[in-house]
Structure formats: structure tokens, C-alpha cells
Amino acid sequence: MSLAALSLVVLAALIHASWNLLAKRAAKVGPAFVFAYCVASTLLYLPLVLWILWHDTMDWNWPVVACIVASGALHLVYSLCLQRGYQQADLSVVYPVARGTGPLISVVGAFLILDEPVTGAGLIGVLCVVAGIFLIATQGEWAKFRQPAAWVGVRWGVTTGLMIAAYTVVDGYGVKVLLVAPVVLDWFAGVVRMVMLAPFVLVRREANWEAMRGYWGLAFAVGLLAPLSYILVLQALQGGAPLSLVAPAREMSMMAGALLAMFFLKERVSTWRLAGCAVLITGVVLLASA
């Protein structure tokens, strides 16, 4: 991976951790907040999308449309799971577990479904990811395994990670094979997500409008930063960076997310939890080299 591509991915990781911090602050709002930042993204990035569509030719066909619809649906489920997870558990649990589960699922799927050979690095990587998740969930207090509350954040993190693995494959196919511009793919997928969510939000529009009181600034910030972080990753992929290297490089955001939770949300981020993030990152890197 070139230095330029690596720089894009590192910047994307830092931006990603930052917007998740903002989303955690609005966790109690729920789907209304997701809808609000989808609307914000659509408005903020519309001029850029129009400029790209005006200057660059793009072939619209059924595979492109299917890719956009699939991307929008997967991103919607991802956003709702993430927001729900933030309602019920700490950012320093849900976020790193979600970020680490995606690569884990991809590799385990390759082993079990595609019958790819199990390498030593891959096996150690899987064990590191699992161990990292356990350390984050229990903070080194192994007796917590018997407490259901310790697994709430892990369950939502794993579910979110499933969606990350799914949309990463779909979007990677869109920009690398179908040659859809990253900004265009992300914007139209955002429109799909907004349209799908609109009926559920508008049916309780008065209650949702009241719930958003005081959170519009956060919605516009997330609406700006969330697409930007992902567009940078898609740009690196379209520039030739391999998905197998881009995916683990993004995971440095896990440590950044834990530190942001500690400093800004005053969450209890112990040495064990930070160690869990480090073990998780090590596992993801090993999975990439498997």
C-alpha cells in the first residue's frame, strides 16, 4: 500500500473514531438521530456529487443500482445497531468490538465456507481477536463472564461488525469492479438509507422532533464526518490499495475510540481495556497477513 493510500486510511480512522464519539453523545435519541445525520449528509455533499456527475461519465446499469441499494440497506442496519449499542453499553466496548469483528468474520467465513487453508498467522489472529474482545468486555475480571451485563456491549458490537463486513465487501466491489466514484456511491447509498428510514421516523415526527432538541449540531457534525471517513477509505481502495491491507489499517481507530471515550465521556477505560484494544489490533493485522 502506498504512503498516500496509507495516509488516507489513517486520517479516515481518526475521523471515524471522532464521529462515533459524537454519535455516542446522542445515543438516547435513537433512529431519529440516524435519520437526521443522513439528511445532513445528503445536503452537505450534494454540491460535490452534482459536480462529479457533471464532469465524470458514469454508466448506470442494474449492477450499479443493486450495489447502491444493497449498500444503503446494509449501512442502515449498521447505523441502527451502532446507535442501539451506544444506548446500552460503553463506547469503549461497542466500538472496538464492532471494528474487530468485521475482519474476524471475513477470515472465519473464508475458512469455513470457501474452504481456504488455515494458516498459523490466521489462527493466531482469530485467537487474538477473541481474546481482545474478552479483555474489553471484562476488563480482566474473568468472573464477569458469568454476568449477562458484561455481554450486552459485545453482542451489539458483534452485530455491528457483521454489518461492517457485509457493506465493506459490497462497497469495495462497487468502487473497484463497477468503478463507481466513492463519493457518488456513498451519497446515493445515504439517500437509500434515508428513504428506508423515513416512514418509521415521520410516523412519530412530533416525538422525534422533540427528541432531537439540542442534538441538531451533533447530527450535522456526524453528517459531515461519517461520510468523509468512509469516502477516504473508498478512495484508497479505488486508488489500488488492497482491501486485505486497508481493512486492518482502519482498525487503529479502535484505540483512538477507547481513548476518546476515556477523556471526553469519562468512561472507565482501564489498562485491561486498552490492552484488549492492542490485542485486538494485533489479531486484525495477523488476519490480514494470513
NUMI-441945 format. One line per 3 residues: their letters; for each residue x, y, z of N, C-alpha, C, O. Coordinates in steps of 0.1 Angstrom, whole numbers, padded with zeros to 4 digits. Atoms other than C-alpha are relative to their C-alpha. Layout:
# NUMI-441945
a = X,Y,Z,X,Y,Z,X,Y,Z,X,Y,Z | ...
END
This chain:
# NUMI-441945
msl = 0009,-0012,0000,0000,0000,0000,0009,0012,0000,0018,0013,0008 | -0008,-0012,0001,0014,0034,-0010,-0002,0009,0012,-0011,0008,0020 | 0001,-0010,-0011,0021,0062,0015,-0012,0008,-0001,-0018,0011,0009
aal = 0012,-0009,0002,-0007,0083,0000,-0012,-0008,0005,-0021,-0002,0012 | 0012,0008,-0004,-0032,0055,0005,0000,-0003,0015,-0011,-0002,0021 | 0000,0003,-0015,-0020,0047,0040,-0004,0013,0007,-0010,0012,0018
slv = 0004,-0012,-0007,-0023,0084,0049,-0015,0002,0000,-0021,0007,0009 | 0015,-0001,0001,-0059,0084,0036,-0007,-0009,0011,-0016,-0004,0017 | 0006,0009,-0009,-0067,0054,0057,0002,0004,0015,-0007,0003,0023
vla = -0003,-0004,-0014,-0050,0067,0089,-0009,0012,0003,-0015,0013,0014 | 0009,-0011,-0003,-0069,0100,0086,-0014,-0004,0001,-0022,0001,0010 | 0013,0006,-0001,-0101,0081,0080,-0003,-0006,0013,-0014,-0005,0019
ali = 0001,0007,-0012,-0095,0061,0111,-0002,0010,0012,-0011,0008,0020 | 0001,-0010,-0011,-0091,0092,0133,-0014,0007,-0001,-0020,0010,0009 | 0013,-0007,0002,-0122,0109,0118,-0011,-0010,0004,-0021,-0005,0010
has = 0010,0010,-0004,-0142,0076,0123,-0002,0000,0015,-0013,-0001,0019 | 0001,0000,-0015,-0134,0075,0160,-0006,0013,0005,-0014,0012,0015 | 0005,-0013,-0004,-0143,0112,0163,-0015,0000,-0002,-0023,0004,0007
wnl = 0015,-0001,0002,-0178,0109,0147,-0007,-0011,0009,-0019,-0008,0013 | 0006,0009,-0009,-0185,0078,0168,-0001,0005,0014,-0011,0003,0022 | 0001,-0007,-0013,-0178,0099,0199,-0012,0009,0000,-0019,0009,0010
lak = 0012,-0009,0001,-0204,0124,0188,-0013,-0008,-0001,-0023,-0004,0006 | 0012,0008,0000,-0229,0096,0180,-0003,-0006,0013,-0015,-0007,0017 | 0002,0005,-0014,-0224,0082,0215,-0007,0011,0008,-0016,0007,0017
raa = 0006,-0011,-0008,-0233,0116,0229,-0015,0001,-0003,-0023,0006,0006 | 0015,-0001,0003,-0267,0114,0211,-0006,-0014,0000,-0016,-0016,-0007 | 0005,0014,0000,-0273,0077,0218,-0014,-0001,0004,-0021,-0009,-0002
kvg = 0014,0002,-0005,-0306,0082,0236,-0010,0004,-0010,-0022,0000,-0009 | 0010,-0004,0011,-0322,0098,0205,-0004,-0011,-0009,-0016,-0012,-0013 | 0004,0012,0008,-0321,0066,0186,-0001,0002,-0015,0007,0010,-0021
paf = 0001,-0001,0014,-0333,0062,0150,-0002,0015,-0006,0002,0018,-0017 | 0002,-0014,0004,-0343,0099,0148,0013,0007,-0003,0015,0015,-0012 | -0014,-0006,0002,-0306,0109,0151,0006,-0006,-0012,0013,0002,-0020
vfa = -0005,0006,0012,-0296,0084,0124,-0006,0007,-0012,0001,0010,-0022 | 0006,-0006,0011,-0322,0099,0101,0004,0015,-0002,0006,0019,-0013 | -0005,-0014,0000,-0311,0135,0110,0014,0001,-0006,0016,0010,-0015
ycv = -0013,-0002,0006,-0275,0129,0101,0001,-0006,-0014,0009,-0002,-0022 | 0001,0004,0014,-0285,0111,0069,-0004,0012,-0008,0001,0014,-0019 | 0005,-0012,0007,-0304,0142,0059,0011,0010,-0001,0013,0016,-0012
ast = -0011,-0010,0000,-0274,0164,0069,0010,-0004,-0011,0015,0004,-0018 | -0010,0005,0010,-0250,0142,0048,-0005,0003,-0014,0003,0007,-0023 | 0006,-0002,0013,-0274,0144,0018,0002,0014,-0005,0005,0017,-0016
lly = 0000,-0014,0003,-0275,0182,0019,0015,0005,-0001,0018,0012,-0010 | -0014,-0005,0000,-0238,0187,0027,0008,-0004,-0012,0016,0003,-0017 | -0008,0006,0011,-0224,0165,0000,-0007,0001,-0014,-0001,-0003,-0024
lpl = 0007,-0002,0013,-0250,0173,-0027,0008,0008,-0010,0009,0003,-0022 | -0007,-0007,0010,-0229,0200,-0044,0012,-0008,-0006,0014,-0007,-0018 | -0012,0007,0004,-0198,0178,-0046,-0005,-0012,-0010,0001,-0014,-0020
vlw = 0005,0011,0008,-0219,0149,-0060,-0005,0005,-0014,-0002,-0001,-0024 | 0004,-0006,0012,-0235,0171,-0086,0012,0004,-0009,0012,0002,-0021 | -0012,-0004,0008,-0201,0184,-0097,0007,-0012,-0006,0011,-0012,-0018
ilw = -0006,0013,0005,-0187,0148,-0100,-0009,-0005,-0012,-0003,-0009,-0022 | 0008,0005,0010,-0217,0137,-0120,0000,0008,-0013,-0002,0003,-0024 | 0000,-0009,0011,-0215,0167,-0143,0013,-0002,-0008,0013,-0001,-0020
hdt = -0013,0000,0007,-0178,0163,-0151,0005,-0014,-0003,0013,-0016,-0013 | -0005,0013,0003,-0173,0125,-0150,-0012,-0009,-0005,-0023,-0008,0000 | 0010,0009,0005,-0192,0100,-0171,-0001,-0012,0009,0009,-0017,0014
mdw = 0003,0012,-0009,-0208,0071,-0152,-0011,-0008,-0007,-0021,-0003,-0011 | 0009,0010,0006,-0225,0040,-0166,-0010,-0004,0011,-0007,-0011,0021 | 0011,0004,-0009,-0259,0035,-0148,-0006,-0013,-0006,-0011,-0013,-0017
nwp = 0006,0013,0005,-0269,-0002,-0151,-0005,-0007,0013,-0004,-0002,0024 | 0006,0007,-0011,-0286,-0027,-0129,0009,-0005,0011,0006,-0004,0022 | -0010,0003,-0011,-0255,-0040,-0111,0004,0012,0008,0005,0011,0021
vva = -0003,-0012,-0008,-0247,-0004,-0101,-0012,0003,0009,-0009,0007,0021 | 0012,-0003,-0008,-0283,0002,-0089,-0001,-0010,0012,-0004,-0006,0023 | 0001,0010,-0010,-0283,-0031,-0070,0011,0002,0011,0008,0000,0023
civ = -0011,-0002,-0009,-0249,-0023,-0054,-0004,0012,0009,-0002,0011,0021 | 0004,-0011,-0008,-0262,0011,-0042,-0011,-0003,0010,-0010,0001,0021 | 0012,0004,-0009,-0295,-0003,-0028,0005,-0009,0011,0002,-0007,0023
asg = -0005,0009,-0010,-0276,-0031,-0010,0009,0007,0010,0008,0005,0022 | -0009,-0008,-0009,-0250,-0007,0004,-0009,0009,0009,-0006,0009,0021 | 0009,-0009,-0008,-0278,0017,0016,-0007,-0009,0011,-0007,-0004,0023
alh = 0007,0009,-0009,-0297,-0012,0033,0010,-0005,0011,0006,-0004,0023 | -0009,0005,-0010,-0266,-0026,0050,0005,0011,0009,0007,0009,0021 | -0004,-0011,-0009,-0254,0008,0062,-0011,0005,0009,-0008,0009,0020
lvy = 0011,-0004,-0009,-0289,0015,0076,0000,-0010,0012,-0001,-0005,0024 | 0000,0010,-0011,-0288,-0017,0097,0012,0002,0009,0011,0002,0021 | -0013,-0003,-0007,-0252,-0009,0107,-0003,0012,0009,0001,0012,0021
slc = 0002,-0012,-0008,-0262,0026,0119,-0010,-0002,0011,-0007,0003,0022 | 0009,0003,-0010,-0292,0014,0138,0005,-0009,0011,0003,-0006,0023 | -0006,0009,-0010,-0273,-0014,0155,0010,0008,0009,0011,0006,0021
lqr = -0010,-0008,-0007,-0245,0010,0164,-0006,0010,0010,-0002,0011,0022 | 0006,-0009,-0009,-0268,0036,0179,-0007,-0007,0011,-0007,-0002,0023 | 0006,0007,-0010,-0287,0010,0198,0011,-0005,0010,0009,-0005,0022
gyq = -0011,0004,-0008,-0254,-0004,0211,0005,0011,0010,0008,0009,0021 | -0004,-0011,-0008,-0244,0030,0223,-0010,0004,0011,-0006,0010,0021 | 0010,-0002,-0010,-0277,0033,0242,0002,-0009,0012,-0001,-0005,0023
qad = 0000,0010,-0010,-0270,0002,0262,0014,-0003,0006,0015,-0010,0016 | -0013,0003,-0005,-0232,0000,0266,0010,0011,-0003,0007,0021,-0010 | -0010,-0010,0001,-0200,0020,0267,0006,0000,-0014,0006,-0010,-0021
lsv = -0008,-0002,0013,-0183,0034,0235,0012,-0009,0000,0015,-0015,-0010 | -0013,0007,-0001,-0151,0018,0247,-0002,-0015,-0001,0008,-0023,-0002 | 0003,0015,0002,-0168,-0017,0245,-0005,-0002,-0014,0000,-0010,-0022
vyp = 0007,0002,0012,-0191,-0014,0215,0009,0003,-0012,0009,-0005,-0022 | -0007,-0004,0011,-0168,0004,0192,0012,-0009,-0004,0012,-0014,-0016 | -0011,0009,0004,-0136,-0017,0193,-0005,-0014,-0003,0001,-0021,-0012
var = 0005,0014,0004,-0156,-0050,0193,-0006,0000,-0014,-0004,-0009,-0022 | 0005,-0001,0014,-0175,-0038,0162,0011,0001,-0010,0010,-0006,-0021 | -0011,-0001,0010,-0143,-0028,0144,0008,-0012,-0001,0013,-0015,-0012
gtg = -0009,0012,0000,-0125,-0060,0153,-0008,-0012,-0006,-0002,-0022,-0011 | 0008,0012,0004,-0154,-0084,0145,-0001,-0001,-0016,-0001,-0013,-0021 | 0001,0001,0014,-0156,-0075,0108,0011,-0008,-0007,0008,-0018,-0014
pli = -0010,0008,0005,-0122,-0088,0098,0000,-0015,0005,0003,-0024,-0003 | 0001,0013,-0006,-0127,-0118,0121,-0010,-0008,-0008,-0007,-0020,-0012 | 0010,0007,0008,-0159,-0128,0103,0004,-0003,-0014,0002,-0014,-0019
svv = -0005,0003,0014,-0143,-0124,0069,0009,-0012,-0001,0008,-0020,-0010 | -0010,0011,0000,-0115,-0147,0077,-0006,-0014,0004,-0003,-0024,-0003 | 0007,0012,-0004,-0136,-0173,0095,-0009,-0005,-0011,-0010,-0017,-0014
gaf = 0008,0004,0011,-0160,-0173,0066,0008,-0006,-0012,0004,-0016,-0018 | -0009,0006,0010,-0131,-0179,0042,0004,-0014,0003,0005,-0023,-0005 | -0004,0014,-0005,-0120,-0209,0063,-0011,-0010,-0002,-0009,-0021,-0007
lil = 0011,0010,-0001,-0154,-0225,0067,-0008,-0001,-0013,-0013,-0012,-0016 | 0008,0000,0012,-0173,-0215,0035,0007,-0002,-0013,0004,-0010,-0021 | -0008,0000,0012,-0147,-0210,0009,0011,-0011,0000,0018,-0013,-0010
dep = -0010,0011,-0001,-0125,-0239,0022,0014,0005,-0002,0023,-0003,-0007 | -0014,-0005,0001,-0094,-0217,0022,0008,-0006,0011,0003,-0009,0022 | -0009,0007,-0010,-0064,-0232,0041,0002,0009,0012,0002,0021,0011
vtg = -0003,-0007,-0013,-0059,-0223,0078,0015,0002,0002,0022,-0008,0002 | -0014,-0003,-0003,-0026,-0206,0083,0003,0002,0014,-0006,0005,0022 | -0003,-0003,-0014,-0007,-0202,0115,-0003,0014,0004,-0008,0017,0015
agl = 0002,-0014,-0003,-0009,-0164,0113,-0015,0002,0002,-0020,0010,0010 | 0015,-0002,0000,-0047,-0166,0106,-0006,-0006,0013,-0014,0001,0019 | 0005,0006,-0013,-0053,-0190,0136,0003,0009,0012,-0005,0011,0021
igv = -0004,-0008,-0012,-0033,-0168,0160,-0008,0013,-0001,-0012,0018,0010 | 0008,-0013,0001,-0051,-0137,0146,-0014,-0002,0005,-0019,0007,0013 | 0013,0003,-0005,-0085,-0153,0153,0000,0000,0016,-0009,0005,0022
lcv = -0001,0001,-0015,-0074,-0161,0189,0002,0013,0006,-0003,0016,0017 | -0003,-0013,-0005,-0061,-0126,0194,-0012,0009,0000,-0015,0016,0010 | 0012,-0008,0000,-0093,-0110,0183,-0010,-0005,0011,-0016,0004,0018
vag = 0009,0005,-0011,-0114,-0133,0206,0005,0004,0014,-0003,0009,0022 | -0006,-0004,-0013,-0090,-0126,0235,-0002,0015,0002,-0005,0019,0014 | 0001,-0014,-0001,-0091,-0089,0228,-0014,0004,0004,-0016,0013,0012
ifl = 0014,-0002,-0003,-0129,-0089,0229,-0003,-0003,0014,-0010,0004,0021 | 0002,0004,-0014,-0129,-0108,0262,0006,0010,0010,0000,0013,0020 | -0006,-0010,-0009,-0105,-0083,0278,-0007,0013,0000,-0009,0019,0011
iat = 0008,-0013,0001,-0125,-0053,0266,-0013,-0002,0008,-0017,0007,0015 | 0013,0003,-0007,-0158,-0069,0279,0001,-0001,0015,-0007,0004,0022 | -0001,0004,-0014,-0145,-0080,0313,0010,0009,0007,0011,0009,0020
qge = -0010,-0008,-0006,-0116,-0055,0319,0009,-0009,0009,0014,-0004,0019 | -0009,0009,-0007,-0095,-0085,0331,-0007,-0007,0012,0000,-0016,0018 | 0007,0006,-0011,-0121,-0096,0357,-0008,-0012,-0006,-0019,-0010,-0010
wak = 0005,0011,0007,-0128,-0131,0343,-0013,-0005,0005,-0021,-0011,-0002 | 0013,0004,-0006,-0157,-0137,0367,-0012,0007,-0006,-0023,0002,-0005 | 0011,-0007,0007,-0177,-0112,0347,-0006,-0008,-0012,-0017,-0005,-0016
frq = 0005,0009,0011,-0181,-0139,0320,-0014,-0005,0004,-0022,-0008,-0005 | 0013,0006,-0005,-0210,-0152,0342,-0011,0010,0002,-0022,0007,0005 | 0010,-0011,-0002,-0227,-0118,0343,-0006,0004,-0014,0002,0009,-0023
paa = 0005,-0004,0013,-0251,-0111,0314,0003,0014,-0004,0005,0017,-0016 | -0003,-0014,0003,-0244,-0073,0316,0013,0001,-0007,0014,0011,-0015 | -0013,-0001,0007,-0208,-0079,0305,-0001,-0003,-0015,0008,0002,-0022
wvg = 0000,0004,0014,-0220,-0093,0272,-0009,0009,-0009,-0010,0007,-0021 | 0009,-0009,0008,-0245,-0065,0262,0008,0007,-0011,0004,0007,-0022 | -0008,-0008,0010,-0219,-0043,0245,0007,-0009,-0010,0008,-0005,-0022
vrw = -0006,0010,0009,-0202,-0074,0230,-0010,-0004,-0011,-0007,-0005,-0023 | 0011,0005,0010,-0235,-0086,0214,-0002,0011,-0011,-0003,0008,-0022 | 0003,-0011,0010,-0242,-0052,0198,0013,0003,-0008,0011,0006,-0020
gvt = -0013,-0002,0008,-0205,-0048,0188,0001,-0011,-0011,0005,-0008,-0022 | -0001,0011,0010,-0205,-0082,0171,-0011,0001,-0011,-0008,-0001,-0023 | 0010,-0002,0010,-0238,-0075,0153,0004,0011,-0009,0002,0010,-0021
tgl = -0004,-0011,0008,-0225,-0042,0141,0012,-0004,-0009,0013,0000,-0020 | -0011,0005,0008,-0193,-0059,0130,-0004,-0009,-0012,0002,-0008,-0023 | 0005,0008,0012,-0213,-0083,0108,-0004,0009,-0011,-0002,0007,-0023
mia = 0004,-0010,0011,-0228,-0053,0090,0013,0007,-0006,0013,0010,-0018 | -0012,-0006,0006,-0193,-0038,0086,0006,-0009,-0010,0010,-0005,-0021 | -0006,0010,0009,-0180,-0070,0070,-0008,0000,-0013,-0003,-0001,-0024
ayt = 0008,0001,0011,-0210,-0070,0047,0001,0012,-0009,0003,0011,-0021 | 0000,-0012,0009,-0210,-0034,0035,0014,0003,-0006,0015,0009,-0016 | -0014,-0002,0006,-0172,-0034,0031,0002,-0008,-0013,0008,-0003,-0022
vvd = -0001,0008,0012,-0174,-0062,0006,-0008,0006,-0012,-0004,0007,-0023 | 0009,-0006,0010,-0204,-0046,-0013,0006,0013,-0005,0007,0015,-0018 | -0005,-0013,0004,-0188,-0011,-0014,0013,-0002,-0007,0016,0005,-0017
gyg = -0013,0003,0007,-0154,-0025,-0023,-0002,-0005,-0014,0005,-0001,-0023 | 0004,0005,0014,-0170,-0043,-0053,-0005,0012,-0008,-0002,0013,-0020 | 0006,-0011,0007,-0188,-0011,-0062,0011,0010,-0006,0010,0014,-0017
vkv = -0010,-0009,0004,-0157,0011,-0064,0011,-0006,-0008,0017,0000,-0017 | -0012,0007,0006,-0131,-0015,-0076,-0005,-0007,-0013,0003,-0007,-0023 | 0004,0007,0012,-0152,-0035,-0101,-0010,0008,-0009,-0008,0009,-0021
llv = 0010,-0008,0008,-0182,-0013,-0111,0005,0014,-0003,-0001,0021,-0011 | -0007,-0013,0003,-0159,0018,-0110,-0010,0012,0003,-0010,0022,-0004 | 0008,-0011,-0005,-0185,0039,-0091,0009,0010,0008,0016,0005,0017
apv = -0008,-0009,-0008,-0169,0071,-0077,-0004,-0001,0015,-0016,-0002,0018 | 0003,0002,-0014,-0166,0067,-0039,-0010,0010,0006,-0019,0006,0013 | 0009,-0010,-0006,-0184,0100,-0031,-0014,-0003,-0006,-0024,-0002,0002
vld = 0013,0002,0006,-0212,0091,-0055,-0007,-0013,0006,-0019,-0012,0009 | 0005,0012,-0006,-0216,0056,-0041,-0005,0002,0014,-0016,-0002,0018 | 0004,-0003,-0014,-0217,0068,-0005,-0012,0009,0001,-0021,0007,0009
wfa = 0011,-0009,0000,-0241,0096,-0013,-0013,-0006,-0004,-0023,-0005,0004 | 0013,0007,0005,-0267,0075,-0032,-0004,-0010,0010,-0016,-0013,0013 | 0003,0010,-0011,-0264,0048,-0005,-0006,0007,0012,-0015,0002,0018
gvv = 0006,-0008,-0011,-0271,0075,0021,-0015,0004,-0003,-0023,0004,0006 | 0014,-0004,0004,-0302,0086,0001,-0009,-0012,0002,-0020,-0011,0007 | 0008,0013,-0002,-0314,0049,0001,-0003,-0002,0015,-0014,-0005,0018
rmv = 0001,0002,-0014,-0308,0047,0038,-0011,0010,0006,-0019,0006,0014 | 0009,-0011,-0005,-0327,0080,0044,-0015,-0004,-0004,-0024,-0002,0004 | 0013,0003,0005,-0357,0069,0023,-0006,-0012,0007,-0018,-0013,0011
mla = 0005,0012,-0007,-0359,0035,0040,-0004,0003,0014,-0014,-0002,0020 | 0002,-0004,-0013,-0358,0051,0074,-0012,0010,0002,-0018,0011,0013 | 0010,-0011,-0001,-0382,0080,0067,-0014,-0004,0005,-0019,0003,0014
pfv = 0014,0003,-0005,-0416,0062,0072,0000,-0003,0015,-0010,0001,0021 | 0000,0003,-0014,-0406,0050,0106,0003,0012,0009,-0002,0013,0020 | -0002,-0012,-0007,-0394,0084,0117,-0011,0010,-0001,-0015,0016,0009
lvr = 0010,-0010,0002,-0421,0105,0102,-0013,-0004,0006,-0022,0005,0009 | 0012,0005,-0007,-0449,0084,0117,-0001,0006,0014,-0012,0007,0019 | -0001,-0006,-0014,-0438,0098,0151,0008,0013,-0001,0016,0015,0008
rea = -0008,-0012,0002,-0425,0131,0138,0001,0010,0011,0011,0016,0014 | 0000,-0009,-0011,-0436,0152,0167,0009,-0004,0012,0017,0003,0017 | -0009,0006,-0011,-0419,0129,0193,0014,0000,-0004,0023,0003,0004
nwe = -0014,0000,0004,-0388,0126,0172,0006,0014,-0001,0018,0016,0002 | -0004,-0014,0001,-0386,0163,0166,0004,0005,0014,0014,0012,0016 | -0003,-0003,-0013,-0387,0168,0203,0012,-0007,0006,0020,-0001,0013
amr = -0012,0008,-0004,-0361,0141,0209,0013,0006,-0006,0023,0005,0001 | -0012,-0006,0007,-0337,0159,0185,0003,0014,0006,0013,0020,0002 | -0003,-0013,-0005,-0339,0191,0205,0014,0001,0007,0016,-0007,0016
gyw = -0014,-0001,-0005,-0303,0201,0213,0010,-0009,-0007,0022,-0008,-0003 | -0009,0010,0007,-0288,0174,0190,0002,0003,-0014,0009,-0005,-0021 | -0002,-0003,0014,-0290,0191,0156,0014,0003,-0004,0019,-0001,-0014
gla = -0015,-0002,0003,-0254,0203,0158,0008,-0012,-0001,0016,-0014,-0010 | -0007,0013,0001,-0242,0168,0165,-0003,-0007,-0012,0005,-0014,-0019 | 0005,0007,0012,-0263,0155,0137,0008,0005,-0013,0012,-0003,-0021
fav = -0007,-0006,0011,-0247,0179,0112,0015,-0003,0000,0021,-0005,-0010 | -0014,0004,-0001,-0212,0171,0125,0002,-0014,-0004,0011,-0017,-0012 | -0001,0014,0005,-0218,0134,0121,-0003,-0001,-0015,0004,-0009,-0022
gll = 0004,0000,0015,-0234,0140,0087,0012,0004,-0008,0013,0000,-0020 | -0011,-0004,0008,-0202,0157,0076,0012,-0010,0002,0018,-0014,-0008 | -0012,0008,-0003,-0176,0134,0093,-0002,-0015,-0004,0008,-0021,-0009
apl = 0002,0015,0003,-0191,0099,0088,0002,-0003,-0015,0010,-0012,-0018 | -0003,0002,0014,-0192,0101,0050,0014,0002,-0003,0020,-0005,-0011 | -0014,-0004,0003,-0158,0118,0049,0009,-0012,0004,0018,-0015,-0004
syi = -0009,0011,-0005,-0141,0090,0069,-0001,-0012,-0010,0009,-0018,-0013 | 0002,0012,0009,-0156,0063,0046,0004,0003,-0014,0009,-0006,-0021 | -0004,-0004,0013,-0151,0082,0014,0016,-0001,-0002,0021,-0005,-0012
lvl = -0015,0001,0000,-0113,0084,0022,0004,-0014,-0002,0014,-0017,-0009 | -0004,0015,0001,-0112,0046,0026,-0004,-0005,-0014,0005,-0012,-0020 | 0004,0005,0014,-0131,0040,-0007,0009,0006,-0010,0013,0000,-0020
qal = -0010,-0007,0009,-0107,0065,-0024,0013,-0008,0000,0019,-0010,-0011 | -0012,0009,-0001,-0078,0044,-0011,-0001,-0013,-0008,0008,-0017,-0015 | 0003,0012,0007,-0094,0013,-0025,0000,0002,-0015,0005,-0006,-0022
qgg = 0001,-0002,0014,-0102,0028,-0058,0014,0004,-0006,0017,0001,-0018 | -0014,-0003,0004,-0065,0040,-0060,0009,-0012,-0001,0020,-0010,-0004 | -0008,0012,0002,-0054,0004,-0060,0004,-0007,0013,0011,-0017,0013
apl = -0004,0006,-0012,-0049,-0003,-0023,-0008,-0012,0003,-0020,-0012,0001 | 0008,0013,-0001,-0058,-0039,-0015,-0009,0000,0013,-0005,0006,0023 | 0009,0001,-0012,-0088,-0045,0008,0006,-0007,0012,0003,-0004,0023
slv = -0006,0008,-0011,-0068,-0070,0028,0009,0008,0008,0012,0004,0020 | -0008,-0009,-0008,-0045,-0042,0039,-0007,0012,0005,-0004,0017,0016 | 0008,-0012,-0004,-0069,-0013,0041,-0008,-0003,0012,-0009,0005,0022
apa = 0009,0004,-0012,-0093,-0032,0065,0007,0001,0013,0002,0007,0022 | -0007,0000,-0013,-0067,-0038,0092,0006,0014,0004,0006,0017,0015 | -0006,-0013,-0002,-0051,-0004,0088,-0011,0010,0007,-0007,0018,0015
rem = 0011,-0008,-0005,-0085,0012,0096,-0002,-0002,0015,-0007,0006,0022 | 0003,0004,-0014,-0086,-0006,0130,0008,0007,0010,0005,0005,0022 | -0007,-0008,-0010,-0062,0018,0146,-0010,0010,0007,-0007,0016,0017
smm = 0010,-0009,-0006,-0094,0038,0152,-0005,-0006,0013,-0011,0001,0021 | 0005,0007,-0013,-0102,0012,0180,0006,0007,0012,0000,0010,0022 | -0007,-0006,-0012,-0075,0026,0203,-0004,0014,0001,-0006,0019,0012
aga = 0004,-0014,-0001,-0084,0062,0194,-0014,0001,0006,-0016,0010,0014 | 0014,0000,-0006,-0121,0054,0202,0000,-0002,0015,-0007,0005,0022 | -0001,0003,-0014,-0112,0040,0236,0005,0012,0008,0000,0015,0018
lla = -0006,-0012,-0007,-0090,0070,0245,-0010,0012,0000,-0011,0019,0010 | 0010,-0011,0001,-0117,0095,0233,-0011,-0003,0011,-0016,0007,0017 | 0011,0004,-0010,-0143,0076,0255,0005,0003,0014,-0002,0008,0023
mff = -0006,-0002,-0014,-0119,0079,0285,0001,0015,0003,-0003,0019,0014 | -0003,-0014,-0003,-0111,0116,0281,-0013,0008,-0001,-0014,0018,0007 | 0011,-0009,0002,-0144,0130,0269,-0013,-0005,0006,-0022,0003,0010
lke = 0012,0006,-0006,-0171,0106,0281,0002,-0005,0014,-0008,-0009,0021 | -0004,0004,-0014,-0153,0098,0314,-0004,-0015,0002,-0007,-0019,0014 | 0002,0014,-0002,-0158,0061,0308,0012,-0006,0007,0023,-0001,0006
rvs = -0011,0007,-0007,-0138,0037,0329,0008,-0009,-0010,0004,-0020,-0014 | -0008,0008,0010,-0111,0026,0304,0013,-0004,0007,0023,0004,0008 | -0011,0004,-0007,-0087,0006,0324,0012,-0005,-0009,0010,-0006,-0021
twr = -0011,0006,0007,-0053,-0008,0315,-0004,-0013,-0008,0001,-0016,-0019 | 0004,0012,0006,-0070,-0041,0307,-0008,0003,-0013,-0006,-0004,-0023 | 0008,-0003,0012,-0094,-0025,0282,0009,0005,-0011,0007,0002,-0022
lag = -0009,-0004,0010,-0066,-0007,0265,0009,-0011,-0006,0012,-0012,-0018 | -0008,0011,0004,-0046,-0039,0264,-0009,-0009,-0009,-0004,-0014,-0019 | 0009,0007,0009,-0077,-0056,0249,0000,0006,-0014,0000,-0001,-0024
cav = 0000,-0007,0013,-0077,-0030,0221,0013,-0003,-0007,0013,-0006,-0019 | -0013,0003,0006,-0040,-0036,0215,0000,-0015,-0006,0005,-0017,-0017 | 0000,0014,0004,-0045,-0074,0213,-0009,-0002,-0012,-0006,-0009,-0021
lit = 0010,0000,0011,-0075,-0069,0190,0006,0005,-0013,0005,-0001,-0023 | -0007,-0006,0012,-0055,-0047,0166,0011,-0010,-0005,0012,-0012,-0017 | -0010,0010,0004,-0027,-0073,0166,-0006,-0012,-0007,-0001,-0016,-0017
gvv = 0007,0011,0007,-0052,-0100,0157,-0004,0004,-0014,-0003,-0004,-0023 | 0004,-0004,0013,-0066,-0080,0129,0011,0001,-0010,0010,-0003,-0022 | -0012,-0001,0008,-0031,-0073,0115,0004,-0014,-0005,0008,-0017,-0016
lla = -0003,0014,0004,-0024,-0111,0116,-0009,-0006,-0009,-0006,-0013,-0018 | 0010,0005,0009,-0056,-0119,0099,0002,0005,-0014,0000,-0002,-0024 | -0003,-0006,0013,-0046,-0095,0071,0011,-0007,-0007,0012,-0008,-0019
sa = -0012,0006,0006,-0013,-0113,0066,-0002,-0015,-0002,0007,-0022,-0007 | 0002,0015,0001,-0029,-0148,0067,-0001,-0004,-0014,-0003,-0016,-0017
END
